[in-house]
């Protein structure tokens, strides 16, 4: 029933907005390639269905998104592809840095962002989220054998590497909560890993599953047995775009309930390792 309802909703929206290149409500749809298909708006929060479903991501966050050959794959990609198929749309992936991935839907450059995005109250002020589909604990990555960091307190006394725009960046860059903390933000975790090995930073705070991928590629690093906090993941859409959320959420819930997301995660964990 969920699937049938979603397909009927998508079909109705395609019929309703078929003339997406013509003027509507006094607004002209921008040229293809500059604006996402499902997020082209005439009035604030209005969604127009069409042929492409554009995902903004940062493809350096295995197993959620990573590059194999010339192709971006991962858990988020499988989820997005499933949703696109259900909506009879073509998935298109935009690979940018994490900060720009978050901005892309708000700037009408993509329909949604998917990059292991954590739901936070601060982000809710500028974007809307789908239902959560996964969670991941934040861990500390250090050079193997380093015993100077044992918990959050000893970590904060060091130089902490994070990915720019992530929850770890938001948390540990908060000078009121963590006065005196030294945080180095990176666009890519692999660059942070190189700096950690070269002694330019003392540790990295990141999600557990991508951390395992980093360790697999860097045997001289290790994950401490310390859980800092747990993130909940969702896709991000333009603020006020409830119509798009109503299209995505029933399908996403179906994937959660059926265990498909766990299957995607297991597959990409094994593949990325």
N, C-alpha and C positions, 0 to 999 in steps of 0.2 A: 504493500500500500504506500509506503514512504516513497519508493522508487517511482510508482505510477503518478503520485501527487507531484513529485518533482518534475517529471517529464511533462506533465500537463501544464504546470506553471511555466516552465521554460518555453513550451510551444506557444502558450498564450502571449508571453512577452515578446517572442520573435514576431508574431503576427501583429501585435500592437505597435511595435516600433520598427516596422519593415523599412520605412523611408528614412533611415538614419542618416542619409547624406543630405536631406532636405532641411529647410528651416522648420523649427518646431518651437513653440512658445517664444518666438523672437530670437532663437539662438541657432547658429549654424554649427553642425558637427565638424570638428577639426579634421584635417586630412589624416588618412590612415597612416599609422606608424608614429604619430605624435600623441595619440590618445588611446587608452585601452578600450577594447571592444565592449565589454560588459559594464564599463564604468563611465561611458560617455554620457554626460549629464546635460539636460536642458534646464532643469531646476535643481536646486541643491538637494542631494540625496536621492535623485531619480536615477534609475538604472535602465539602460537600453541593451537588450540582448542582441548579439550579432555573432559573427563567425569565429572570433578569436577570444581566448581567455588568457590574459597576460599576467604572468607571475614574475614578480621582482624578487631576486634572491642574491645571496653571496655564497658562491659555490665552493666554499672552503670549510665546510662544517659537517664532515662525514660523521655518522651515516645519513644525516638528514639531507644534505646536498653536497655533491662532490663531482669531480670530473673524471670520466673514464674515456680515454682516447680524446675525441673531440666532442663528447656528449656529456651533458650535465644530467646526473642521475641521483637517486637517493630516496629516502622515505617521503620527504615532502613532495618530491617530483611524482612519485607513485600515487600519492593522495590526490595531488592536483590533476594528474592525468585521468584518474578515475572520475573525479568530479566533472572534468571537461567532457569526458565520454558520456556521462549521464545527462549532461546539458546539451549534447550534440554540438559541442564547440571544439575548436582547435587550440590546444595548449601551446603558448609561446612563452619562452623563458628569457628574462632579462637579467644578466649577470652583472651586478655592480657591487660596490662595497656595502657593508651592513647598514651604515647610516643612510645611504641613498636608497637602499632597498626599502627601508621604513618610510622614507619620504615619497617614494614613487606613486603609491596610490593617492596620497594627498595632493600630489601635483598632476594627477590625471595621466601619468605615464604608464601605469599598470593598474590592473583590476585589484590585485591583492599582493601582499608581501608574505613570503614563507621562507623562513631561514632559522628554524628553531627559535621562534620569537616568544619571549616570555611576556605573560600578561602582568602589567604593573599599573598601579593607580596613576602614576605620572603619564604613562603612555596613553591611558584611557582619555586623557584630556585632549589629545590631538588625533586619535585614531579609534576605530571600533574593532572589536575582536569577534571572531567566530567562537563557537564552543571550544573548550580545550580538548585536545586529542592525545596529549602525551605529557609526561613530566620527567624532569631530570634533576638530579642533585648537582650542586656546584662543589667542585673539588679543587685541591691544590696540587699543582704539578711542580716538582722540584728536580734538581740534578740528583741522580742516583747517589745515595750515600750521604746526602746533606742532612745533618741532624739538628741544624740550627733553627729549623721551622718545625714545630710540633702541633700548633693549633692556630686559631685566628689571631690571637694576641701576639704571638711571636712572628706571625706572617706580616702583620701591619707594621711592625718595626723595620721591615725590609722594603725593597723595591718590588712592587707587584705589577705584573703584566696582565692586561685584560684586552679583550677585543673592543674596539671603539663602538660605542652605542649599545653594548650589551648590558644586561642586568648587573653583572659584576662591575662594569664601568660606572654605572649609575650609583651602585651601593658604595663602593670603596673610594669614589671621587667626592663623596659627600663630606666636606670638610667639617661640618658640624658633628656628624656622627663619628667620623674618624679623623680627628685633628692630627696633623703631623704625618698622615699616611702619604707615601710616595707611590703614585700610580702612573704607569706608562701604558698608554693606549695604542693599540696596533690595528691596522686594517685587516691583517691576516694572522691567524694563529701560528702558521708555519714560520713567519718572521719572528714572532715572539719566542718560539721554540729555539730558533737559532741564537737569539740574543741571550736566552737562558743558558744555553750550552756554552756561550762565549763569556758568561759572567757579567753581562750588561744589566740583567735583572736577576732577582733572586728566586722568583716563582711566577707561575701563571695561575690565575683563577679562571676556571672554565667549566662547561658542562661535562658530566662524567663520560658519556658515550663518545663525543669528539675527543676527549682527553685520552681515551683508550686507543683511538685511532692514531693520535700523536705519539703515544708511547710505542705503538707497534712500529712506527717509522723511525723512532729515535730511542734506541735501546739504552742510552745513557741517561734517560729521564725516567721518573717514576711518579706515581700518584700516591699521595699520602692517604692514610686511612682516617680521613677527617671529612665530615660532611658540614659544609658551611650553611647552606640553605637549599631549598628545593624550588625549582622553577616549574611553572605550568605553561605549556606551549599552545599557541593558537595561530591562525592566519590573521593578518591585519588588513583591514579595508579602509576606504576613505571615511572620515567622520560623517555620520548621518546617512550612510548608504545602507539603510535597513533592507532595501529590496534585494541587494546582492547577498546580504547575510541570510535572508529568507530562502534564497536559492541554494546556498552552500550548506547551511547547517543541517538540514534533514539528511543530506547525503553523507556528511561528515559523521553524524550520529550513527548512521547505518554502518559505516566503516568501523567505528569504535565498538558498537554492539556485536558485530559479526566476528571481531578478532582480526580483521584484515590488516589493521595498522600494526598489530604485533607481528603478523607475518611479514609485512614490509620491513619492519625494523630488524627482525632476525635475518632476513635475506641480505640486507645491506650491511649489517654487522659482519656477517661471514664474508661477503664480497669485498668489503673495504679492508678487511684484515688479510 
